[in-house]
Amino acid sequence: MIRYVPFLKAKRGELNAVGELSPEIKQAICPLFDFPRKKEEYDVGTYTATTHNIVTGLKKHWGADAEFYFDDLDISQTLTLEGEHRYAYGLKALGGLQVIPVVALDRISHNAAVARLKREGEIASGIVAFRAEPGDFEDFDKDRIDYDLGNAFVEFEAIDLILDCRLCTGLNVSQAAQQIATFAKKFCNAYDNVRRVIVTGSSIPASLGDIVKSTTTKVLERCELAILAKARDLTDIDLVCGDYATVSPFYSDAEFEPELFPKVTSPRLIYSFDHSHYISRGRSLATGGPGQYLGLTGALCRQGFFRLRYSTGDNYFYEKSRGIGRYATNGTVVKPSVVAHITYMVTDMVLDAKS
């Protein structure tokens, strides 16, 4: 039974992370992988190369036997590859894996590509996921849903509904929860083949500097869990917990000249506990040097909520706090952060999210 849906960027650190999960944790999740966004638009060459890397990473770290969702929400709708819609290209490349396609409102050519591929036998899954954002689930509009999505829905046996709050910190918890509960109920009443309803979101902005200053630590309340808990109180529909793990939904790789990188980059840690994120930042690498994770992980491991031996991610932080092995970097902490988060969510938080 799927208990939790982590929304992950289809990047090396997060793809590696799912391969580090224990078998028990992997069996309890169905991840959604978003095609990673870039500051600059993709061209054909970078898109196809990135797609190849995603397919290779998923085959190696997730495998061919378990379902996952795949979307390209953050990618330009105008990109085509040799006359092929870019999402169709991605879905074809993922053939042989248990991929569930994702459709959405106002993505007409995207939805048409999904419907066509299913009719042509290029998509094996009998499930399609409908990803709705806050502007979509403020009001239930069946006519609009049927107009934008009906051609895709009719090709599949069942629908998974995703209610994606994206960045939750600007939302009114009670209002968002009420909208989610109402929309979920009306959608399930209107479509009798709904398999799963997922509620997701994040409290982490694209830039941690917006909430945590250099050399400081902050405990950030996770609004996405408060919204989910309230929505569960308002409906008898089973709402599956989702979130964006420890990476913002709006994160994109910054592109700097190599000589500027140490001046604008600082170490950072995000660790989840008790409906909150523990977030710490260091100085710029140019000022504080490459060894700052020794202090950051040391401070984390001294916290009463630190979970030693919960996962390979927690163990990684403990080793770095002891100075074992090479220095940690912003790149190497992504995998253990995501592993620790997913393991914690499945083990402790999913069943407790209503409290």
N, C-alpha and C positions, 0 to 999 in steps of 0.2 A: 504494500500500500504506500502510495506517495504521500509524504507528510509535509514536504517543504520544496519550494521551487526557487533556487538561487538564480538571479539574473546576472550573468557574467559577460564581460567583454571577451570576444574570441581572440585573445592575445596569449602570448607564450606563458606568462605567469599564471593566468587563470586556467588555461588549458592544462598546464602541468599540475595545477592544484587538484583538479578532479581525479587525476591519476594517483595522487597521494592519499586519497580518502580510503578508509577501511571498507571492506565489502559491505558491512552492515549499514554504513552511512550512505554508500552509493545506492543501495537498494531502496532507500527511503526518500530519494530526491529525483526530480526530473528537471535538470537545469535548462535555462533558456540562454543561448549564446547570441549576443548582439554583434554584428559586424562592427569592428572598432572604428570609431570616428577619428578623423584627422583634422588638423587646423586648416590644411589645404585640401581642396577637392581631389578625389581619386581620379587618375586617368586610367585608361584601359590596362596599361602595363602594371601599375601598382595594384589595381583591383584584382587582376587575375593572379598575380604573385601572392597577394594576401589571401585570396581564396584557396590557393594551393596549400599555403601554410596552415590554414584553418582545417582543411580536410585531413592533412597529415597529422596535425595535433589531435584532432578528435579520434581518428582511427587508433592512434597510439595510446591516448590517455583516457578516453571514454569508452571506446570499443564499439562493436557493431551490433551488440545484442540489446542495448538499453535505449529507451526513447529519450529524445531531447528536442527542445524547440530551437528554431533558428530564425533570426530576423535581421533586417538591415534598416531599421527605423531611422538611423542617423545618417544615411547615405543619400546623396542627391538622387532624386527621382528621374533625372534626365540622362543619366549615364547608360549607354548601351554598349554591348560587346559583340562585334561582328553581326549586328542586326538582332541580337538576342537581348531580351530584358535582363538587367544585371541580377535580379533576384532569381529568375529562371536559371541563369548561368550557375548561380550558387547552389540552388537546389539540385541541379543535374550533377554538379561536382560532388555533392554529398550522397549521390545514389549508392545504395548498398548499406547505408547507415539508417538507423531508425529515426529519421528526422520528421518532425511535425512542422508543417509550414504555418506561417503566421500571416493573417490578413488584418486590415484595419480600415477605418473610414477615411475618405479623402485620399486613398491610394489606389486609384482606379486601375492604372496599367499594371501595378503590382498584383492586385487581386485577380485581374484577368489572366495574368501569367500563371498564377497558382491554379486557377480553374482549368486552363488549357493543358498544363502539365499533368494534372490529375486525369483528365479525359484521355490523354495520350498514353497513360500508363507509366509516366516518368516518376510519379510519386506513389510510393507503396503504402504510406500511412492512410488509415481510414479516418484519421482525426485531423481537423483543422482548428487552429487557435485564433480567436478574435481578440485583438489587443486594443482596449479602449483606454483613453487618457481622460483626465479630469473634465476637459471641455466636452467630451463625448458622453460621460455618464452623469452630467448635471441633470439631464432630462432623457427619458427613454423615448426614442423616436423610431418606431418599427419601420415606417415607410422609408426613412433614410437608410436604415440598416439593410433592408431588403434591396434597395436601389444600389447601394455600394457593394454589398456582400452576397446578395442572393445567388449570383452566378457561381460563386465559390462554395457557399454552404451546400448547394444542391448536389455537389459532386462527392461529398464526404458523408460518412455514416454518423459522425458525432462531432460536437463542437466543444472545445475548451475555452471558457471565457476568462480573459485576463483583464482585471481592473487595475490599471497601472497609474498610481498617484505621482510617479516620477519623483521630483524633489518635494518633500512633504512639509518642509518647515514653514512655508507661507500659507498652508492650508488650515482652515478651522477644523479641528478634529471632529467635533460633533456633526458639523455640516457634511464633511467628507464621508463620514461613516454612514450617515443617513442616506446620502446619495448612492453610496455603494450598495447598501442593503436594499434600497428601493429598486435600483437598476437590476441587480442580480435577480430579485424576485420576478420582476416583469419580464426579463429576458428568459428566464427558465420557464415561465408560464407560456411565453410566445413560441419557444422552440423546445420541443419535447425530447431532443437528442443531445442535451447538454451533459457532458461527462464530468466536468471538473470546473470549479470556479476558483480563481486564484486572485488574491489581493496582494499587491506589491507596492514598493516605494522605497525611498531613502531619505535620510536626514543629512547626508554628506554633500556639501556643495562641490562644484567643479574645482574650486581653489580652496584648500584648507586654510590659506591665509585670511580668508574672509571671516573665519570664526576662531582661529587659534594663532596667536602671535608667535614669532620665533622664540625659542627657549622656554616655552610655556606648555602647560598641560591643561586639558579641559575634559570634563565629563559631559557628554552631549546626550540629552534624552532622545530616544528614537521615536519620533512622531509616527512612523509607519506602523509600529507595533500598537501604539495607542489607538490609531484609526482602525486597525484590524480588530482589536479587542472590542471596541465600541460597536463596530459593524456586526460582529458575532452576537453581541447582545441584542441586536435589533432584527435578526432574521434566524430562521431555522435551517437555512441553506448552509451546507458545509462549506466554509470558506477556507481554502488552503493558503497557508502562510507563504509569502514570497518576500524577497528583498534583494538589494543590489550588493549584498555582502559588504566588503570594506572599500569599494570603489564607487565614486559618484556616478549616477546615470549620465552626467554631462561631462565626464572626464574625457579628455583627448590628449594625445601626446603633444607636448610642446616641442617646437622645432627651433633650436637655437644654434648659433654658430658655436663650434666646439670650445672656443676660448671663453665664451660667455657662460657655459654650463655650470662651472663651479660657483659663479657669482649669483646665479638665480635659483639654484637648487639647494634644498635643505633636507636632511633626514626627517622621517615622519613615521609614526606608528599609529595604527588603529586596531583596537582590541575590544571585543564586545563582551558585555556582562550585564546582567540584571536590567534589561530594557534600555541599556545605554551603550555608548561607545566611549572608551577611554582613548583620547587623542593626545599625542605629544609630538612636538616639533623641536628640531635643533637649530643651530645657526647655519648660514650658508656654508657649503663645502669649502669655499675659498677662505672663510674666516675660521670655521671650527674644525676643519680637517675631515679625513675619511673615517676616523675611528669613533664618531659620535654615537653610533648605535650601541656601543658598549655601555654608555651611560643611559641611553634611552631604554634598552632592554633590561638593564639592571634595575631601573626605577620601576618598570612594569612588573618584573618578577618579585619585587618586594611588596606588591599590592596584595591585599587579602583575597581578592577575587581571582588572582592568577591561577590557572588550571594546569599544573605540571602533570605531564604524562597523559593528558587527554588526547593528544594527537601529535603527529609529527611536526605540526606547526608550532604548538606550544613548546615542544622539546627544542625546536630550533631557537626560539627566543631565549630559552634557558641557557642553551649552549653559548649563544652570543653574549649573554650577560656574564658568563664566566670567561670570556675571551678565547673560546675554543674555535679553532679554524680561522679562515679568512674573515676580514671585515665584512659585515653586512652592508648592502647598498640599497638604494631605493628600488632597484630592480629585483634583488634577491628576496626582499621581504614580502613581495606581493604573494608568492605562493604560500608561505607559511601563514600569512595573515588570513588568506581565503580558506585554507584548510582548517585553521583554528576556528574561524567563524562558522563555517558550515557544520563542523562537528558539534560545536556548541549549540547551534540552532536546532539540529535534529535531536541531540541528546537531552537538552535542558529546556529550550525555549518554545518549541512548537506547541507542545501540549499546555504550556504555561502562559501562552500569549494572551489568553482571555483574562488573566488576573491583573 
